[in-house]
């Protein structure tokens, strides 16, 4: 019974949020004083994997790389929801089954929309 009172009482959530924000702010404030600072020429040099860069570092990457990455992240996160839904299918019964089917249908509509807009087509040129 006491657990139900804790779960449905919004005051505990507000207290939790206040403590989380306070502790985070204190940690950031303390680290700004205790953290080391250094400056010099070496700080201004772009450095990656122990190799100094040479040549032109301003490489233009096509927007399709970023679009594919964003689509992958979106559909990957949605697949996690589908996994959790599949694990709890016996608990959620028929009502949860229909909601899961609706979710899958929404994913398919989104995917067909991306195909129709040619967002995944590398050969498409928007002139």
N, C-alpha and C positions, 0 to 999 in steps of 0.2 A: 503494500500500500504506500509506503513512503517513497518508493521509486516512482510511482505514478504521479505523486505530488511534485516531485522534483522535475519530472519531464515536462509536465504541462504548466509549470509556473514560469512566466516570461521574465520575472525578476532575476532568476538565476542566470539566464542567458545574458541579460544586460550587465550583471556583475562580472560574468566571465569576459565579456567584451571589454569592459573597463580595465580589468586586470591585464588582459592580453595587450591592449594598447599601451597601458602604463609601463609594463615590463619591457616591451619592445622599444618604447621611447627612451627609457632609462639605459638600455643596452647600447642604443645608437649614440646617446649623449656621452656615455662613459668611454666608448670606443673612440670618439673623436678626440678625447683628451689623452688617452693612453696609447693610441696608435702612433706608429712611427711615421715621420714624414722625411722625405728626401727629395732633393732636386739636383739637377745636373744635366749634362748633355746626353747621357745615356737614357734618361727618362723620355727624351723627345724622339728617340729613334724607334721606328716601328720594328717590332721584334716578334717573330713567330717561329716556334719550334727550334730555337737556337740558331736559326739561319737569318742573316741580315738580308733584307730585301734589296733587289737591284732591278733596274729597268722601270717600266711603267707599272705602278701599283694601282692605277685607276682602271681596273678591268670592268667593262660593262657586261653585266650578266642579263640575259634575256628574261623578261617578266614571266615567261612560262615556267621557269624553275621555281619561282616563288609561288605561283598559282598552284602548281602540283604539290608543293610542300604544304600549303595551307589546306588544300583539299584532303591530303593524306591525314593531317592532324585532325581535321573535323571528322572524317569518317572513322579514324582510329578511335577517337574518344567515344563516338556513337557505338562502335562495336563493343567497347567495354560495357556500355549500358545493356546491350543485347546479351552479353555473357552473364551479367548479373540477373537479367530477366530469365534466362534459360535455367540458371541454377535454382531459382525460386519459383519455378512454374507450378510445382505442386502446392505451394503455399498460396499463391495469388489466385488460383482456380480459374474459372472461365472468364471472369471480369478482367483479370490481369492478362489473360491470353489475348483477348480482343484489343486491349490497350497496346500490347506488344506487336500485334499484327498491324495496328494503326501506325505505330512507330516505324516498323519496317516499310510500310507503304509510303510514309513520308520520306524515308531515305531513298526509296526507289524513284519517287517523283523528283527529288532533288538531283539524283544522278542523271535521270533522263533530261532534266532541264540543263544540266551542265553539258551533256552531249549535244543538245539542240543549239545551245549558244556557242558551240564549238570551243569551249574553254579548255578542253583536253586535247584538242587537235593541234599538233605542232606545225602542220603545213599551212594553217589558216593565216592569212595576212589581212589585217584590218586596214584598208587604204581609204 
